[in-house]
Amino acid sequence: MSTPRFLGLPPGVRNTTVRTPMGNVAALQATPSAGGCERQPALLVPGYTGSKEDFIALLQTLAAAGRSVTAVDLPGQYESPGLVDPGEYTRIGLGAIVGEVALTLDDGPVHLLGHSFGGLVARETVISAAVPLLSFTLMSSGPSAIGGARAVDARRLADAIGRARTRERLEEIWAEHLDAPTRASGVSPEIHAFLRERMVANHPDALVHMAEELLNATDRTPELARSALPVLVLYGENDDAWPPEAQSAMAGHLGAERVVIPGAAHSPNVEAPETTAEALTAFWNQVESKDRSGTA
């Protein structure tokens, strides 16, 4: 799971609720602490077992460039209510909700970013072409299903939840399987308490169905390439989820820009936030400059 290094909200960042026709979504929204929003907004989508807090270290820096930035919890994640129909926890269904969130943001089309599983979800938003977008960033997200040790972890979590899809069961899973490794990782008591709270607050149906979506995602790179949207593929040099070479090959097939974050693994937003924010801002500003000039 992505682990933020701090939880205090920087200046200009606030908790909010985004209201859409498909339900409410919990969010963190950042605006410039000085000056106005002269650039187009950005929307950030977290990964499996993650949340909007995974982006805390990026928000103030991204907003300082002159744009509003919104990070969300997907439905069923942490503080966002779960869906009435568990069958809607699909990449396509969640991608439609991300699109609805994008439509609520002021100042026109947005820069969309998806981290890990969030990239697979946001990819569906792009492919659907249902909402206007300026760009798309895949952060530490591959072309298809996740593999390796992280796939094993997702399968184990879904199997452990099983049919007893209650928050009491999530409490048991935390106590039996996650509490000790989290303490051993050396996180502060505040972060430890947050990780427990977040895990238990997740909707069990969401965790099970999102795991299935993560483990069974097909490669939709050709459809994404046909969108003609400017794409950035950004990942840590030591990513241990999707292999860096697979993400690099995906970028080549998409004709996308590619940024490798030195010293980072699967969460460059946490592990190297300033370098990551700098790369995102440069890409987004470049896209907007080309959009204004009408060049390709």
C-alpha positions in Angstrom: 0.0 0.0 0.0 1.1 3.6 -0.6 2.2 5.2 2.6 2.2 9.0 2.9 5.1 10.4 5.0 2.9 13.1 6.6 -0.7 13.9 6.9 -0.9 17.6 7.8 -2.4 19.5 5.0 -0.1 22.2 3.5 -1.2 25.7 3.0 -3.8 26.0 0.2 -5.0 22.3 0.6 -8.4 21.5 2.0 -10.7 18.5 2.5 -13.8 18.7 0.3 -16.6 16.6 -1.2 -17.2 16.4 -4.9 -20.8 15.9 -5.7 -21.6 14.0 -8.9 -24.8 12.5 -10.4 -23.2 9.1 -9.6 -22.5 9.8 -6.0 -20.3 11.8 -3.7 -16.5 11.5 -3.8 -14.1 12.5 -1.0 -11.3 14.7 -2.1 -8.4 16.9 -1.2 -8.3 20.1 -3.3 -5.3 22.4 -3.6 -5.2 26.0 -4.9 -2.3 28.4 -5.2 -1.5 30.0 -1.8 -0.6 33.2 -3.7 -2.2 34.3 -6.9 -5.0 32.8 -8.9 -5.5 29.7 -11.0 -4.1 30.7 -14.4 -3.6 27.2 -15.7 -5.9 24.3 -16.2 -6.9 22.0 -13.3 -5.6 18.5 -12.6 -7.3 15.4 -11.2 -5.4 12.7 -9.4 -6.7 9.1 -9.0 -5.0 6.8 -6.4 -4.3 3.1 -6.6 -5.6 -0.1 -5.0 -5.7 0.2 -1.2 -4.6 3.8 -1.6 -6.3 7.1 -1.1 -6.2 10.9 -1.8 -3.6 11.2 1.0 -1.1 9.5 -1.2 -0.7 12.8 -3.1 -0.4 15.1 -0.1 3.3 15.7 -0.7 2.6 16.8 -4.3 -0.4 19.1 -3.9 1.1 22.3 -2.7 3.9 22.3 -5.3 1.6 21.4 -8.2 -0.9 24.2 -7.2 1.9 26.7 -6.9 2.3 26.5 -10.7 -1.1 28.3 -10.9 -3.7 25.6 -11.1 -6.2 23.8 -8.9 -5.4 20.2 -8.2 -7.9 17.6 -6.9 -7.0 14.2 -5.5 -9.9 11.8 -4.8 -10.8 8.6 -3.1 -12.4 6.2 -5.5 -15.9 5.0 -4.5 -15.5 2.5 -1.7 -12.0 3.8 -0.8 -11.4 5.3 2.6 -13.7 8.3 2.9 -15.7 7.9 -0.3 -19.1 6.1 0.1 -19.3 2.6 -1.4 -21.4 1.9 -4.5 -24.9 0.5 -4.1 -24.3 -2.1 -6.7 -21.0 -4.0 -6.1 -21.0 -5.0 -9.8 -20.2 -1.4 -10.6 -16.7 -1.7 -9.2 -15.2 -2.3 -12.6 -12.5 -0.3 -14.4 -15.2 1.0 -16.8 -17.7 1.8 -14.0 -15.1 3.6 -11.9 -13.7 5.3 -15.0 -17.1 6.8 -15.6 -17.2 8.2 -12.1 -13.8 9.7 -12.6 -15.2 11.4 -15.7 -18.1 12.8 -13.7 -15.7 14.2 -11.2 -13.7 15.8 -14.0 -16.8 17.5 -15.3 -17.4 19.2 -11.9 -14.0 20.9 -11.8 -14.0 24.6 -12.8 -12.1 26.2 -15.6 -12.6 23.6 -18.4 -10.8 20.4 -19.4 -8.4 18.8 -16.9 -5.1 17.0 -16.8 -5.9 13.5 -15.6 -3.5 11.3 -13.7 -3.9 7.8 -12.5 -1.5 6.0 -10.1 -1.1 2.2 -10.3 -4.7 0.7 -10.3 -5.9 4.3 -10.7 -4.1 4.4 -14.0 -6.1 1.4 -15.3 -9.3 3.2 -14.1 -8.5 6.6 -15.5 -7.4 4.9 -18.8 -11.1 3.9 -19.2 -12.1 7.6 -18.7 -9.8 8.5 -21.6 -10.9 5.7 -23.9 -14.6 6.5 -23.4 -14.0 10.0 -24.7 -17.1 11.0 -22.6 -15.5 14.1 -21.1 -13.0 16.7 -22.4 -9.5 16.2 -21.2 -6.2 18.0 -21.8 -3.7 15.2 -21.0 -3.3 11.8 -19.4 -0.5 10.6 -17.1 0.0 7.0 -16.2 2.1 7.0 -13.0 3.6 3.6 -12.1 0.8 1.9 -14.0 1.3 -0.8 -16.6 -0.5 -1.9 -19.8 -2.4 -4.8 -18.3 -2.9 -6.9 -15.1 -0.4 -6.6 -12.3 1.9 -9.5 -11.7 4.5 -10.7 -9.2 4.4 -10.3 -5.5 1.9 -7.5 -5.7 -0.5 -9.7 -7.6 -0.1 -12.3 -4.8 -0.8 -9.7 -2.2 -4.0 -8.5 -4.0 -5.2 -12.1 -4.4 -4.5 -12.9 -0.7 -6.4 -9.8 0.5 -9.4 -10.6 -1.7 -9.4 -14.3 -0.6 -9.0 -13.3 3.1 -12.1 -11.1 2.9 -14.0 -13.9 1.2 -17.7 -13.9 1.7 -17.6 -12.2 5.1 -17.6 -8.7 3.6 -17.8 -6.7 6.7 -15.5 -4.1 8.3 -15.2 -6.4 11.2 -13.4 -8.8 8.9 -11.1 -6.0 7.7 -10.3 -5.3 11.4 -9.3 -9.0 11.8 -7.2 -8.9 8.6 -5.4 -5.8 9.8 -4.7 -7.4 13.2 -3.6 -10.8 11.9 -1.7 -9.8 8.8 -0.9 -6.1 8.4 -0.4 -4.6 11.9 3.0 -6.2 12.7 4.6 -5.6 9.2 3.4 -2.0 9.3 5.0 -1.4 12.7 8.2 -3.1 11.6 8.4 -0.8 8.6 9.3 2.0 11.0 6.4 4.4 10.2 5.4 6.9 12.9 2.5 6.1 15.3 0.4 8.8 13.4 1.0 7.1 10.0 0.4 3.6 11.5 -2.9 4.8 12.9 -3.9 6.3 9.6 -3.1 3.2 7.6 -5.2 1.1 9.9 -8.1 3.6 9.8 -7.9 3.7 6.0 -7.8 -0.1 5.6 -10.8 -0.6 7.9 -12.7 2.3 6.3 -12.5 0.7 2.8 -15.7 -1.0 1.6 -15.0 -4.7 1.6 -16.9 -5.2 -1.7 -14.7 -2.5 -3.3 -11.5 -4.2 -2.1 -12.6 -7.6 -3.5 -13.9 -6.3 -6.9 -11.0 -3.9 -7.4 -8.6 -6.7 -6.8 -10.3 -8.8 -9.5 -10.1 -5.8 -11.9 -6.4 -5.3 -11.1 -5.6 -9.0 -11.5 -7.5 -9.4 -14.8 -7.0 -6.2 -16.7 -6.4 -6.6 -20.4 -4.0 -4.5 -22.5 -5.9 -1.6 -23.9 -2.8 0.3 -25.1 -4.0 0.3 -28.8 -7.4 1.9 -27.8 -5.6 4.4 -25.6 -3.2 5.4 -28.4 -6.2 6.1 -30.7 -7.4 8.8 -28.3 -4.7 11.1 -29.6 -4.5 12.7 -26.1 -1.0 13.8 -25.0 0.2 11.1 -22.6 3.0 11.0 -20.0 4.3 7.7 -18.6 6.1 8.3 -15.3 7.5 5.7 -13.0 10.3 5.1 -10.5 13.5 3.5 -11.6 13.0 0.8 -9.0 9.3 0.1 -9.6 8.4 -3.3 -8.2 4.9 -3.5 -9.5 4.9 -3.3 -13.3 8.4 -3.8 -14.5 10.1 -0.5 -15.7 10.8 -2.1 -19.1 7.1 -2.9 -19.6 6.2 0.7 -18.8 8.9 2.0 -21.1 7.6 -0.3 -23.9 4.0 1.0 -23.3 5.2 4.6 -23.6 6.8 3.7 -26.9 3.6 2.2 -28.3 1.6 5.2 -27.1 4.1 7.7 -28.5 4.1 9.1 -25.0 6.6 11.2 -23.1 8.5 9.1 -20.6 10.0 10.2 -17.3 11.9 7.9 -14.9 12.2 9.2 -11.4 15.6 8.4 -9.9 15.6 6.6 -6.5 11.9 6.0 -6.5 10.0 2.7 -6.6 6.2 2.3 -7.0 5.1 5.6 -5.4 7.2 8.4 -6.8 4.5 10.8 -5.5 5.6 9.8 -2.0 9.3 8.8 -2.5 10.4 11.8 -4.7 7.6 14.3 -4.6 9.5 17.4 -5.7 11.0 15.7 -8.7 7.7 14.2 -9.6 5.9 17.5 -9.2 8.5 19.2 -11.4 8.0 16.6 -14.1 4.2 16.8 -14.0 4.2 20.6 -14.1 6.6 20.7 -17.0 4.4 18.2 -19.0 1.1 20.0 -18.2 2.5 23.4 -19.0 3.9 22.1 -22.3 0.5 20.6 -23.2 -1.3 23.9 -22.5 1.3 25.9 -24.5 0.7 23.6 -27.5 -3.0 23.8 -27.0 -3.0 27.6 -27.0 -0.8 27.8 -30.1 -2.8 25.1 -31.9 0.2 23.0 -32.7 0.3 19.2 -32.4 
